[in-house]
Amino acid sequence: MIKVATCKLESVSAYSQSRYHDTPRKEQESHEQYRDRTWKEHSHFDERGQIYIPPMALKNALSLAAKRLGMKVPGRGAKTYSTFFTSGILCMDPIPLGIKKDDVEGEKLFLPADGKAGSGSRVVKIYPLIKQWAGTAIVHILDGTITEKVFEKHLDETGKYIGLGRFRPERNGYYGRFKVVSVTYEETE
């Protein structure tokens, strides 16, 4: 039996995205003009321009939370839930935020040109910044070893200490933290 968890999440801190894009540069367009014209393309968005959190962002964050927590599985000796979260949950649906790409504000930063801290060369970059957000995530719990209580503990840990998006706690930042508003379950085959 598979459990489908419907998780209502709400921001505790801002959320920012840094999706790679390869929008073509216009003829005679400077680096700064290109950056100013295309920075919203760093958002994850659907065909209607609605921003979403990619499903794998939450899946990977839950797996990292399981490693961080190191909770032992009862009756399995030293075995932790880490491998069960890695292979026993599935996130397939984007988490829509109800915000249009064109309505998001940008955050202008002076960052390393190559993305590596301490590399020396720095440039101005602009990334989308969503100061408040909320969304509903759908998580398929395939492995019955992950109980509702265990899942909720890991989801809570994910929101507090792992986060989502660019500059999240897991990457030494503070964006992308969230609280769990509610979780409801449905069993399916």
C-alpha positions in Angstrom: 0.0 0.0 0.0 1.3 3.5 -1.0 0.6 6.5 1.1 0.2 9.9 -0.6 1.0 12.7 1.8 -0.5 16.1 0.9 1.7 18.7 2.7 0.8 22.3 3.1 4.0 24.3 3.5 4.4 28.0 4.4 7.5 30.2 4.3 9.5 31.1 7.4 12.1 32.9 5.2 12.3 34.2 1.7 12.8 31.8 -1.3 15.1 32.3 -4.2 15.8 30.3 -7.3 18.8 30.0 -9.6 17.7 27.8 -12.5 20.2 27.6 -15.3 18.9 29.1 -18.6 20.4 29.6 -22.0 18.3 32.4 -23.3 20.1 33.7 -26.5 21.9 37.0 -26.2 20.6 39.7 -28.6 23.0 41.2 -31.1 25.1 44.0 -29.7 23.7 43.2 -26.2 26.2 43.8 -23.3 26.5 41.4 -20.4 24.7 43.8 -18.1 21.9 44.3 -20.6 21.5 40.6 -21.0 21.5 40.1 -17.2 18.9 42.8 -16.7 16.7 41.4 -19.5 16.9 37.7 -18.5 17.2 37.4 -14.7 13.6 36.2 -14.3 14.5 33.2 -16.4 16.3 31.8 -13.3 12.8 31.0 -12.0 11.2 27.6 -12.4 7.9 28.3 -14.1 5.3 26.6 -16.2 3.9 27.5 -19.6 1.6 30.1 -18.0 4.5 31.8 -16.3 3.5 30.5 -12.8 6.5 29.9 -10.5 6.9 26.5 -8.8 9.3 24.6 -6.6 10.7 21.6 -8.6 9.6 18.2 -7.1 13.2 17.0 -6.9 14.1 19.9 -4.7 11.8 18.6 -1.9 12.8 15.0 -2.6 16.5 15.7 -2.2 15.9 17.9 0.8 14.0 15.1 2.6 16.8 12.7 1.8 19.4 15.2 3.3 17.2 15.6 6.3 17.2 11.9 6.9 21.0 11.8 6.7 21.2 14.7 9.1 18.7 13.3 11.6 20.2 9.8 11.6 17.0 8.4 13.3 17.3 4.7 13.8 14.7 2.3 12.5 13.1 0.4 15.4 14.1 -3.3 15.4 16.8 -2.9 12.7 19.9 -2.4 14.9 21.9 0.6 13.7 20.0 1.0 10.5 18.7 4.6 9.9 15.9 6.0 7.8 18.3 7.5 5.3 18.2 4.8 2.7 14.4 4.5 3.1 14.0 8.2 2.3 16.4 8.0 -0.6 14.6 5.2 -2.4 11.2 5.0 -0.6 9.6 8.3 -1.3 8.6 9.9 -4.6 7.9 13.6 -5.5 6.6 13.9 -9.0 4.5 17.1 -8.9 5.8 20.7 -8.8 4.8 22.8 -5.9 2.9 25.8 -7.4 3.4 29.0 -5.5 0.6 31.1 -7.1 3.1 33.7 -8.2 3.8 34.8 -11.7 7.3 35.0 -13.0 6.7 38.6 -14.2 5.6 39.7 -10.8 8.6 38.5 -8.8 11.2 41.0 -7.6 14.9 40.6 -8.1 17.8 40.6 -5.7 21.0 42.2 -7.0 24.1 40.6 -5.6 27.9 40.9 -6.0 29.0 37.3 -6.3 31.9 35.2 -7.5 31.9 35.1 -11.3 32.4 31.3 -11.4 30.1 30.6 -8.5 32.9 29.4 -6.2 33.5 31.3 -2.9 36.9 33.0 -2.6 37.7 32.6 -6.3 38.5 36.3 -6.6 36.7 37.6 -9.7 33.2 39.0 -8.8 30.3 40.2 -10.9 26.8 41.5 -10.3 24.1 38.9 -10.6 20.3 39.1 -10.2 18.1 36.3 -8.9 14.4 36.1 -8.3 13.4 36.6 -4.7 10.0 35.6 -3.2 9.7 37.1 0.3 6.6 35.1 1.3 5.3 31.9 -0.2 3.1 28.9 0.5 2.4 25.8 -1.5 1.1 22.2 -1.4 3.5 19.4 -1.9 2.4 15.8 -2.8 4.8 13.1 -1.5 4.3 9.4 -2.4 5.5 7.2 0.5 6.3 3.9 -1.2 8.1 2.2 1.8 5.9 1.3 4.7 8.9 1.6 7.0 8.4 5.3 6.9 5.4 5.9 9.2 3.4 9.1 9.3 5.1 10.2 12.5 8.6 9.6 11.0 7.7 11.3 7.8 6.4 14.4 9.6 9.5 14.6 11.8 11.7 14.5 8.7 9.5 17.1 6.8 9.7 19.4 9.8 13.5 18.9 9.9 13.7 19.7 6.2 11.9 23.0 6.7 14.1 24.1 9.7 17.6 22.9 8.7 17.8 22.0 5.0 15.5 24.4 3.2 14.7 24.8 -0.5 16.2 26.9 -3.4 19.2 29.2 -3.6 21.0 30.2 -0.5 19.3 27.6 1.7 20.5 26.5 5.2 22.0 23.3 3.8 24.3 25.5 1.7 25.2 27.9 4.5 22.3 30.3 3.8 19.0 31.3 5.3 16.5 31.3 2.5 14.0 28.5 1.7 13.0 27.7 5.3 9.4 26.6 5.8 7.0 25.3 8.4 4.6 22.5 8.0 1.0 23.8 8.2 -0.6 20.4 7.8 -0.2 16.9 6.4 -3.0 14.7 5.3 -2.7 11.1 4.0 -4.5 9.0 1.5 -3.8 5.3 0.8 -3.6 4.1 -2.7 -2.3 1.0 -4.6 
